[in-house]
């Protein structure tokens, strides 16, 4: 029989591990060791992969972030140097790197519109409108810019629809003002009258003078169509809209004269001239004809002479000459006027007279008038940049180029 020996039990691990081992047995210990090994291997791998991915994303973001500002500032620099074509290419590059740049889209669209490239401007603004994440205010702004593109391109129907889509938005007043300009260009005076009235009701300012002009245009159209009652109604509306406006009073006198009511026409014009004496040159010829028709030449001559003395004008002089009818007086008045106002208009009238009727000083006066009128027109123009100057320059003050001025003067039209 072997002797009995006492062996100390061998325990490994922490007390908690010993308890688990005592409960789970050998199989539980192997599972725990297996899980811990995989965790120790997987955690560093996952961390390394996440770190690498974040570094790649950051590098890409940094590259894109650097590329967009660089292209943007490059475009600004080219724009300041008046190189619009290259500036547009730079801005397009910036938009490609950062398509969410709303302000850059607006700037690019405005550049296209200014250059007359309306098709590309329309595409830029339509692209903005197609973005679902666009803020409401920016959406209205893009709609207004798109309508402006259509208007500048002459697509009035599409521009009108685009502007009308902005009713009730923060761009309502601007859109209506643009609509007013659109109707004026299209000579749609009925629509222009309606829009101007709406703007005035909304407190956008006074449009009384413009409404009076629209009514006068409609009165002229009615007269041309032979609709005298409608013309009278529109003329009355013009005078009601702007009682002190010049055009309705002038037009009313002209209509009376065409109807043979010359006395009433003179009274109408006298009322107008009492309010706006600067309008004499516009009405002088009609005033003289009506005065001749109703044999009221003396009083008309007195009024015309008073206006001429206050401010000499070739139109007033012609009206006076027509009323006086004396050939000698005509020549004398023209020569005196040339001395008082040595203008090309006066010189042209004097040249219509036979030279035998000229004074001794007349040729010299004509030479002075022509020389004075021609002097501002005679200029040297740089062949490189178009800079104009009265004196010849070897180096252009505009583009700093040498020998860019042709020796021959050019007369500006």
C-alpha positions in Angstrom: 0.0 0.0 0.0 1.3 3.3 -1.0 1.7 5.9 1.6 -0.8 8.7 1.6 0.6 12.1 0.6 -1.1 15.5 0.8 -0.9 17.6 -2.5 -1.7 21.3 -2.6 -4.4 21.9 -5.2 -3.1 24.1 -8.0 -5.4 27.1 -8.9 -4.7 29.3 -11.9 -6.2 32.7 -12.7 -8.2 35.2 -10.6 -10.8 34.1 -8.1 -13.6 35.0 -10.6 -12.0 32.8 -13.2 -11.6 30.0 -10.7 -15.3 30.3 -9.9 -16.2 30.2 -13.6 -13.9 27.3 -14.2 -15.4 25.4 -11.3 -18.9 26.0 -12.7 -18.3 25.7 -16.4 -15.6 23.2 -16.5 -12.8 22.9 -19.1 -15.1 23.7 -22.1 -16.1 27.1 -20.7 -12.4 28.0 -20.2 -11.5 27.2 -23.8 -14.5 29.4 -25.1 -13.4 32.4 -23.0 -9.8 32.1 -24.2 -11.0 31.9 -27.8 -13.2 35.0 -27.5 -10.5 37.1 -25.9 -8.0 36.1 -28.5 -10.3 37.2 -31.3 -11.2 40.5 -29.6 -7.5 41.3 -29.1 -6.9 40.7 -32.7 -10.0 42.4 -34.1 -9.9 45.6 -32.1 -6.6 46.9 -33.5 -7.6 45.9 -37.0 -10.9 47.8 -36.8 -9.2 50.8 -35.3 -6.6 50.8 -38.0 -9.1 50.6 -40.8 -11.2 53.4 -39.3 -8.2 55.6 -38.9 -7.1 55.0 -42.5 -10.6 55.7 -43.9 -10.8 58.9 -41.9 -7.4 60.0 -43.1 -8.4 59.4 -46.7 -11.7 61.3 -46.3 -9.9 64.2 -44.7 -7.3 64.4 -47.4 -10.0 64.4 -50.1 -12.0 67.1 -48.2 -8.8 69.2 -47.8 -8.0 68.8 -51.5 -11.5 69.8 -52.5 -11.6 72.6 -50.0 -8.3 74.0 -51.3 -9.3 73.6 -55.0 -12.5 75.5 -54.7 -11.1 78.7 -53.0 -8.1 78.6 -55.3 -10.3 78.5 -58.4 -12.6 81.1 -56.9 -9.9 83.6 -56.2 -8.3 82.9 -59.6 -11.6 83.7 -61.2 -11.9 87.0 -59.3 -8.3 87.9 -60.3 -9.1 87.3 -64.0 -12.4 89.2 -63.7 -10.6 92.2 -62.2 -8.1 92.0 -65.1 -11.1 92.1 -67.6 -10.4 88.6 -68.8 -14.0 87.4 -68.5 -13.7 84.2 -70.6 -10.9 82.8 -68.4 -12.7 84.0 -65.3 -15.8 82.0 -66.3 -13.7 78.9 -66.8 -12.2 79.3 -63.3 -15.7 79.8 -61.7 -17.0 76.7 -63.5 -14.0 74.8 -62.1 -14.9 76.1 -58.6 -18.6 75.0 -59.0 -17.5 71.5 -60.0 -15.4 71.2 -56.9 -18.2 72.6 -54.7 -21.6 72.3 -56.4 -23.4 73.5 -53.3 -22.0 77.0 -53.6 -25.2 79.0 -54.2 -23.6 82.4 -54.4 -21.1 81.2 -56.9 -23.9 79.9 -59.1 -25.5 83.4 -58.9 -22.3 85.1 -59.8 -21.6 82.7 -62.7 -25.1 83.3 -64.1 -24.7 87.0 -63.9 -21.4 86.8 -65.7 -23.0 84.8 -68.5 -25.9 87.3 -68.8 -23.5 90.3 -68.9 -21.6 88.6 -71.7 -24.8 88.0 -73.7 -24.5 84.2 -73.2 -28.2 83.9 -72.1 -28.5 80.2 -72.8 -25.8 79.3 -70.3 -27.2 81.8 -67.8 -30.6 80.1 -68.1 -29.0 76.7 -67.5 -27.2 77.9 -64.4 -30.3 79.4 -62.8 -32.5 76.4 -63.8 -29.9 74.1 -62.2 -30.3 76.2 -59.0 -34.1 75.9 -59.1 -33.8 72.2 -59.5 -32.0 71.7 -56.2 -34.3 70.4 -53.5 -32.2 71.8 -50.6 -32.3 75.4 -51.9 -33.6 77.9 -49.3 -36.9 79.6 -50.1 -35.3 83.1 -50.4 -32.6 81.8 -52.7 -35.2 80.0 -54.8 -37.1 83.2 -55.3 -33.9 84.9 -56.2 -33.0 82.3 -58.7 -36.5 82.6 -60.2 -36.0 86.4 -60.6 -32.6 85.8 -62.2 -34.1 83.3 -64.6 -36.8 85.8 -65.6 -34.2 88.4 -66.1 -32.3 86.0 -68.4 -35.4 85.5 -70.5 -36.1 89.3 -70.7 -32.5 90.1 -71.7 -32.7 87.4 -74.4 -35.9 88.9 -75.8 -38.1 85.9 -74.8 -40.8 88.2 -73.5 -43.5 85.5 -73.1 -41.3 83.3 -70.9 -40.0 86.3 -69.0 -43.6 87.4 -68.3 -44.5 84.0 -66.9 -41.4 83.8 -64.8 -42.0 87.2 -63.3 -45.6 86.5 -62.6 -44.5 83.4 -60.7 -42.9 85.7 -58.1 -46.2 87.4 -57.0 -46.6 87.3 -53.3 -42.9 86.6 -52.7 -40.2 89.0 -51.3 -39.4 89.8 -55.0 -42.9 90.9 -55.8 -42.1 94.6 -56.2 -39.0 93.9 -58.2 -40.8 91.5 -60.5 -43.6 94.0 -61.1 -41.1 96.7 -61.9 -39.4 94.4 -64.4 -42.8 93.5 -65.9 -43.5 97.2 -66.4 -40.2 97.6 -68.3 -41.1 94.5 -70.3 -44.5 95.9 -71.3 -42.9 99.2 -72.3 -40.4 97.4 -74.6 -43.3 95.4 -76.1 -45.4 98.6 -76.3 -48.2 96.9 -74.6 -49.6 100.1 -73.1 -52.8 98.5 -71.6 -50.7 96.0 -69.6 -48.2 98.7 -68.6 -51.0 100.9 -67.3 -52.4 98.0 -65.2 -49.0 97.1 -63.7 -48.1 100.8 -63.0 -51.4 101.2 -61.2 -50.8 98.1 -59.1 -47.3 99.3 -58.1 -48.7 102.7 -57.1 -51.4 101.0 -54.9 -48.7 98.9 -53.2 -46.8 102.0 -52.2 -43.9 101.5 -54.6 -43.8 105.2 -55.5 -45.7 107.6 -57.8 -46.3 106.4 -61.4 -48.6 109.2 -62.4 -46.3 110.6 -65.1 -45.7 107.2 -66.6 -49.4 106.4 -66.6 -50.0 109.7 -68.3 -47.5 108.8 -71.1 -49.2 105.4 -71.5 -52.6 107.0 -71.9 -51.1 109.4 -74.5 -49.7 106.5 -76.4 -53.2 104.8 -76.4 -54.8 108.1 -77.5 -52.4 108.3 -80.4 -53.3 104.7 -81.3 -57.0 105.4 -81.2 -56.5 108.5 -83.4 -54.6 106.4 -85.9 -57.5 103.9 -85.9 -60.0 106.7 -86.4 -61.6 106.2 -83.0 -61.9 109.8 -81.9 -64.1 109.2 -78.8 -61.7 106.6 -77.4 -58.8 108.9 -78.1 -60.5 111.7 -76.2 -61.2 109.3 -73.3 -57.5 108.3 -73.1 -56.4 111.9 -73.3 -58.7 112.9 -70.5 -57.3 110.0 -68.4 -53.8 111.2 -69.1 -54.7 114.7 -67.9 -56.4 113.3 -64.8 -53.4 111.1 -63.9 -50.9 114.0 -64.1 -52.6 117.4 -64.4 -49.4 119.3 -64.8 -47.8 117.0 -67.3 -46.6 118.5 -70.5 -47.4 115.9 -73.1 -51.2 115.6 -72.5 -51.6 119.4 -72.9 -49.4 119.5 -76.0 -51.3 116.6 -77.6 -54.6 118.2 -76.7 -53.7 121.4 -78.6 -52.4 119.4 -81.6 -55.7 117.5 -81.8 -57.6 120.8 -81.7 -55.5 122.2 -84.5 -56.0 119.1 -86.6 -59.7 119.5 -86.1 -59.5 123.1 -87.4 -60.1 124.7 -84.0 -57.0 126.9 -84.0 -58.2 129.5 -81.5 -58.9 126.7 -79.0 -55.5 125.2 -79.7 -53.7 128.5 -79.0 -55.6 128.9 -75.7 -54.6 125.3 -74.8 -50.9 126.0 -75.6 -51.0 129.4 -73.8 -52.1 127.5 -70.6 -49.4 125.0 -71.1 -46.7 127.6 -71.7 -47.7 129.6 -68.6 -46.9 126.5 -66.6 -43.9 125.2 -68.5 -42.3 128.0 -70.6 -39.3 125.8 -71.4 -41.6 123.9 -73.8 -41.7 126.7 -76.4 -39.3 125.0 -78.8 -41.6 121.9 -79.0 -44.7 123.9 -79.9 -43.3 127.0 -81.7 -44.0 125.7 -85.3 -47.5 124.5 -84.4 -48.2 127.8 -82.6 -47.1 129.9 -85.6 -49.3 127.8 -88.0 -52.4 128.1 -85.8 -51.8 131.8 -85.4 -51.6 132.3 -89.1 -54.8 130.2 -89.6 -56.8 132.4 -87.2 -55.1 135.7 -88.2 -53.7 136.3 -84.8 -50.1 137.0 -86.0 -49.4 140.1 -84.0 -50.1 138.7 -80.6 -48.3 135.4 -81.5 -45.3 137.3 -82.7 -45.1 139.2 -79.5 -45.3 136.1 -77.4 -42.7 134.3 -79.6 -40.3 137.3 -79.5 -40.6 137.5 -75.7 -39.7 133.8 -75.5 -36.8 134.2 -77.9 -35.4 137.2 -76.0 -35.5 135.1 -72.8 -33.8 132.1 -74.4 -32.7 132.3 -78.0 -33.5 129.1 -80.0 -33.5 128.3 -83.7 -37.0 126.8 -83.5 -38.4 130.0 -82.1 -36.5 132.0 -84.7 -38.0 129.9 -87.5 -41.5 130.4 -86.1 -41.0 134.2 -85.9 -39.7 134.3 -89.5 -42.7 132.3 -90.7 -45.1 134.7 -89.0 -43.3 137.9 -90.3 -43.0 136.7 -93.9 -40.5 139.4 -95.0 -37.5 137.9 -96.7 -35.2 140.7 -95.6 -36.2 140.3 -92.0 -35.5 136.6 -92.4 -31.9 137.1 -93.5 -31.3 139.7 -90.8 -32.7 137.5 -88.0 -30.6 134.5 -89.1 -27.4 136.5 -89.2 -28.1 138.1 -85.8 -28.8 134.6 -84.4 -25.6 133.3 -85.7 -23.7 136.0 -83.8 -25.7 135.3 -80.6 -25.5 131.5 -80.9 -22.8 130.3 -83.2 -24.1 126.7 -83.5 -24.2 124.3 -86.4 -28.0 124.5 -86.6 -27.7 128.3 -87.1 -24.8 127.9 -89.6 -26.9 125.4 -91.6 -29.8 127.9 -91.9 -27.4 130.7 -92.9 -25.8 128.5 -95.6 -29.3 128.1 -97.1 -29.2 131.8 -98.0 -27.6 133.0 -101.2 -24.0 134.2 -100.5 -24.9 137.6 -101.9 -27.1 138.2 -98.9 -24.4 137.6 -96.4 -22.7 140.3 -94.3 -19.0 140.8 -94.6 -18.5 139.1 -91.2 -20.6 136.1 -92.1 -17.9 133.9 -93.8 -15.6 134.3 -90.8 -18.4 133.5 -88.4 -19.2 130.3 -90.4 -15.6 129.2 -90.3 -15.5 129.8 -86.5 -18.7 127.8 -86.0 -17.5 124.9 -88.1 -14.1 124.8 -86.5 -15.6 124.9 -83.0 -18.0 122.1 -83.8 -15.4 120.0 -85.5 -12.7 120.3 -82.8 -14.3 117.9 -80.2 -14.9 115.3 -83.0 -11.3 115.2 -84.3 -9.5 112.6 -82.2 -6.7 110.1 -82.3 -7.8 106.6 -81.4 -5.6 103.8 -80.1 -5.6 100.8 -82.4 -5.0 98.4 -79.4 -7.6 99.6 -76.8 -9.6 102.3 -78.5 -8.6 105.1 -76.1 -9.3 108.4 -77.7 -7.4 111.6 -77.2 -7.2 115.1 -78.8 -3.4 115.0 -78.9 -1.1 112.4 -80.5 0.6 110.0 -78.0 3.6 107.8 -78.7 2.6 105.7 -75.7 -1.1 105.1 -75.1 -2.3 106.5 -71.7 -4.9 103.7 -71.6 -3.1 100.4 -72.4 0.5 101.8 -72.2 1.3 100.4 -75.6 3.9 102.1 -77.8 3.2 103.3 -81.4 -0.5 102.2 -81.2 -1.9 105.5 -82.4 -2.4 105.8 -86.2 -1.2 109.2 -87.5 -4.6 110.1 -89.0 -7.3 111.7 -86.9 -10.7 110.2 -86.7 -14.0 112.1 -86.4 -16.3 110.5 -83.8 -19.8 110.1 -85.0 
